[in-house]
Amino acid sequence: MNDASAVPVGGLLRRVQDRYANLRPSEQIVADYLRNNADKRMNHSITELAQILGVSEATISRFSRALGYSGFSDLKLSMAEGAVRRSGIVNIPTELDPEDTLIATSAKLADLLSSAIHSTQANLDTDRLDRCLSMIRSARKIVLAGCGGAAAICDEAAHLFMKAGLDAASYSDGYTQIVVAANLLSDCLMIGISHTGTTQNVANALRLARDNGAMTLAITSDPTSDVAQAAEVILTTGQSSTPSVPLFGDYLEGRISQLFLIDILYLGIVLPEGSESGRHLTKTADALERYFKRAEQRVTRGAIIPETR
């Protein structure tokens, strides 16, 4: 049974995001409808909404209580308030009010990003993480594929993995992603990142790499998407409370959730005592300190002093 007392406070969409994974399938139908119509007032009665969605009135009542509302009427009121306050900017969290001061907006954003990370954390399980780490450790080469904002996360992942001694590279254009995927072997890993999971270039590259026998991992918010289905293993980020419009702006909660997962994988390979990646990280740090400190010592009052031989 759903425990309404465990539902955090906040606006309707925030509550839907936090509770979504614990809802029954029939209740998720209601949740999806509300997220997709967040900019509209709810004029339907509970009977009319039940008929539209093909669920029972009891399901809608149970869903309302699961989100911490006293009933459907209370939920409707919360939705009406959200419709009035919505910023109207595509892919900007609906909880942000353009009339707020910037410091108030920053507080709300911090809360939203924190909620997204906790929602992503709730999707994790030990077996899946262990499988991801096993693939990373055994991979001779790691290739990351993403477009737009996800490409920046791929770059960061490649940077972290390289410092840990792994052969990692990031590619953001579809042409190169296909070229690389066509030449990956069974001892290679391709990681595809896409918030919506609808980026066809990434899905195509993952599918090709998998067909060639390479290991594949997808990071996305939608486990039923093309990107997710193209991969062998899926890590799911928390669902955004804002209806997503592909190719229009960025997904603030999505990016922080993707980075959170990359950081978890990075820590998983460098933290274990005696790990080879941990030793490589130490070697990298020593080399950077040695060469960059040497460069600093060569600069005196803005002039570069030649090294003595």
C-alpha positions in Angstrom: 0.0 0.0 0.0 1.1 3.6 -0.6 2.1 5.5 2.5 0.8 9.0 2.1 2.6 10.1 5.2 6.0 9.4 3.5 5.1 11.9 0.6 7.2 15.1 0.8 5.5 18.4 0.8 5.5 20.7 -2.3 3.5 21.5 -5.4 1.6 18.9 -7.3 4.3 18.2 -9.9 7.0 18.0 -7.3 4.9 15.4 -5.4 4.3 13.4 -8.6 8.0 13.4 -9.3 8.9 12.2 -5.8 6.2 9.5 -5.6 6.0 8.3 -9.3 8.1 5.1 -8.9 6.0 3.9 -6.0 2.6 4.4 -7.7 0.5 1.6 -9.0 0.4 1.3 -12.9 -3.2 2.7 -12.9 -2.1 5.6 -10.7 0.8 6.3 -13.0 -1.7 6.8 -15.8 -3.2 9.6 -13.7 0.2 11.0 -12.9 1.2 11.0 -16.6 -1.9 12.9 -17.5 -1.3 15.6 -14.9 2.3 16.1 -15.9 1.3 16.4 -19.6 -1.4 18.9 -18.8 0.4 20.9 -16.1 -0.3 24.2 -17.9 -4.0 23.7 -17.9 -6.8 24.1 -15.3 -8.5 20.9 -14.3 -12.2 21.4 -15.2 -13.1 17.7 -15.1 -15.0 16.1 -12.3 -13.6 12.9 -10.8 -16.1 10.9 -12.8 -15.2 12.6 -16.1 -11.5 12.2 -15.5 -11.9 8.5 -14.7 -13.7 8.0 -18.0 -11.1 9.9 -20.0 -8.2 7.9 -18.5 -10.0 4.6 -18.4 -9.4 4.1 -14.6 -11.7 4.0 -11.7 -12.8 6.9 -9.5 -11.3 4.9 -6.6 -7.9 5.0 -8.4 -8.0 8.8 -8.7 -9.0 9.2 -5.0 -6.2 6.8 -3.9 -3.7 8.7 -6.2 -4.7 12.0 -4.6 -4.2 10.6 -1.1 -0.9 9.0 -2.1 0.4 12.5 -3.0 -0.7 13.8 0.4 -3.9 15.6 -0.6 -7.1 15.3 1.3 -8.9 14.3 -1.9 -9.4 15.0 -5.6 -10.8 18.5 -4.9 -7.6 19.4 -3.0 -5.5 18.1 -5.9 -7.5 20.1 -8.4 -6.9 23.3 -6.4 -3.1 22.6 -6.3 -3.1 22.0 -10.1 -5.0 25.3 -10.7 -2.4 27.2 -8.6 0.4 25.6 -10.7 -1.3 26.6 -13.9 -1.5 30.2 -12.9 2.1 30.4 -11.7 3.8 28.5 -14.5 6.5 30.5 -16.2 5.5 29.4 -19.7 9.1 28.8 -20.7 9.6 25.4 -22.3 11.7 22.9 -20.2 12.0 25.3 -17.3 10.7 23.6 -14.1 7.0 24.5 -13.7 7.5 25.2 -10.0 9.6 28.3 -10.8 7.6 31.6 -10.7 8.8 34.5 -12.8 7.6 36.9 -10.1 9.9 35.4 -7.5 13.2 37.2 -6.6 16.3 35.5 -8.0 17.3 34.4 -4.5 13.9 32.8 -4.1 14.3 31.1 -7.4 17.7 29.8 -6.4 16.2 28.2 -3.3 13.5 26.5 -5.3 16.0 25.3 -7.9 18.2 23.9 -5.2 15.2 22.0 -3.8 14.2 20.7 -7.3 17.8 19.5 -8.1 18.0 17.8 -4.8 14.7 16.1 -5.4 15.9 15.0 -8.8 19.0 13.4 -7.3 17.0 11.6 -4.6 14.5 10.4 -7.2 17.4 9.0 -9.3 18.9 7.4 -6.2 15.5 5.7 -5.6 15.8 4.0 -9.1 19.2 2.4 -8.3 19.7 -1.1 -7.2 22.9 -3.0 -6.2 22.8 -5.7 -8.9 22.5 -3.1 -11.8 25.2 -0.9 -10.4 27.5 -3.9 -10.0 26.8 -4.9 -13.6 27.7 -1.4 -14.8 30.9 -1.4 -12.8 31.9 -4.8 -14.1 31.5 -3.6 -17.7 33.5 -0.5 -17.0 36.4 -2.4 -15.3 36.5 -5.0 -18.0 36.3 -2.6 -21.0 39.4 -2.1 -23.0 37.9 1.0 -24.4 34.9 3.2 -23.3 33.0 5.3 -25.7 30.4 7.9 -24.6 27.7 9.2 -27.0 25.4 12.1 -26.4 24.1 15.2 -28.2 23.3 18.7 -27.0 23.4 19.1 -23.2 24.1 15.3 -22.8 27.3 15.7 -24.7 28.7 17.9 -21.9 28.0 15.1 -19.5 29.7 12.6 -21.8 32.8 14.9 -21.9 32.9 15.0 -18.1 32.5 11.3 -17.8 35.4 10.7 -20.3 37.5 13.2 -18.3 36.9 11.4 -15.0 37.5 7.9 -16.5 40.7 9.0 -18.2 42.1 10.3 -14.9 41.3 6.9 -13.4 43.5 5.2 -16.1 40.7 4.1 -18.4 40.7 4.5 -22.2 37.7 6.7 -22.6 36.5 9.1 -25.3 33.4 11.2 -25.9 31.6 11.8 -29.3 28.8 14.3 -29.9 28.0 14.0 -33.6 25.9 11.2 -35.1 28.3 10.5 -38.0 31.3 9.8 -35.7 29.2 7.9 -33.2 28.2 5.5 -36.0 31.8 5.2 -37.2 33.0 4.4 -33.7 30.2 2.0 -33.0 30.8 0.1 -36.2 34.3 -0.8 -34.9 33.7 -1.7 -31.3 34.4 -5.2 -30.2 33.2 -7.4 -27.4 35.8 -6.0 -25.0 34.5 -2.4 -25.5 31.8 -0.4 -23.8 29.5 2.2 -25.3 27.6 4.5 -22.9 24.7 6.5 -24.5 23.2 9.4 -22.6 19.8 11.0 -23.5 17.4 12.6 -21.1 14.3 11.8 -23.2 15.7 8.7 -24.7 14.5 9.9 -28.1 17.9 10.9 -29.6 18.0 8.6 -32.6 21.7 9.1 -33.3 22.5 7.8 -29.8 20.0 4.9 -30.1 21.4 3.9 -33.5 25.0 3.9 -32.2 24.1 1.9 -29.2 22.2 -0.6 -31.3 25.0 -1.0 -33.8 27.6 -1.4 -31.0 25.4 -4.0 -29.3 24.9 -5.9 -32.6 28.7 -6.0 -32.9 28.9 -7.7 -29.5 30.1 -4.6 -27.6 28.8 -3.9 -24.1 26.2 -1.1 -23.9 24.8 1.1 -21.2 22.1 3.7 -21.5 21.4 6.6 -19.1 18.0 8.1 -19.6 14.8 9.1 -17.8 12.6 6.8 -19.9 13.3 3.1 -19.7 10.8 2.4 -22.5 12.5 4.8 -25.0 14.5 3.9 -28.1 17.8 4.7 -26.4 17.0 2.6 -23.4 15.8 -0.4 -25.5 19.0 -0.2 -27.6 21.2 -0.9 -24.6 22.0 -4.0 -22.6 21.8 -2.2 -19.3 19.8 0.9 -18.3 20.4 3.4 -15.5 17.2 5.6 -15.1 17.3 9.2 -13.9 14.4 10.7 -12.0 11.4 11.9 -14.0 11.2 15.6 -14.4 8.1 17.4 -13.2 8.2 19.5 -16.4 6.7 18.1 -19.7 9.8 17.6 -21.9 10.0 19.2 -25.3 13.0 17.6 -27.2 15.5 20.0 -28.9 14.0 23.0 -27.0 16.3 24.2 -24.3 17.8 22.0 -21.6 16.6 19.9 -18.7 18.0 21.3 -15.5 16.9 18.3 -13.3 17.9 15.8 -16.0 21.5 17.1 -16.3 22.2 17.0 -12.6 20.8 13.5 -12.4 23.0 12.3 -15.3 26.1 13.8 -13.6 25.1 12.2 -10.3 25.0 8.7 -12.0 28.4 9.4 -13.7 29.9 10.4 -10.4 28.5 7.2 -8.7 30.2 5.0 -11.4 33.4 7.0 -11.1 33.5 6.5 -7.3 32.6 2.9 -7.8 35.8 2.2 -9.7 38.3 4.4 -7.7 37.1 4.0 -4.1 37.6 0.3 -3.5 40.8 -0.3 -1.5 43.6 -1.4 -3.8 41.7 -0.7 -7.0 43.8 -0.3 -10.1 41.8 2.8 -11.0 42.5 4.3 -7.7 46.2 3.9 -8.2 46.0 5.4 -11.7 44.1 8.4 -10.2 47.0 8.9 -7.8 49.5 8.7 -10.6 47.5 11.3 -12.6 47.4 13.7 -9.7 51.1 13.3 -9.1 51.9 14.0 -12.8 49.6 17.0 -12.9 51.1 18.5 -9.7 54.6 17.9 -10.9 54.2 19.5 -14.4 51.9 22.3 -13.5 53.9 23.3 -10.4 57.0 23.3 -12.6 55.2 25.7 -15.0 54.2 28.0 -12.2 57.7 28.1 -10.9 58.9 29.3 -14.3 56.7 32.3 -14.2 58.1 35.2 -12.1 56.3 38.5 -12.1 54.6 37.8 -15.5 57.9 36.8 -17.2 58.6 33.2 -18.2 62.1 32.1 -17.1 63.7 29.4 -19.2 64.3 26.1 -17.5 67.8 25.2 -16.6 69.1 22.0 -18.1 
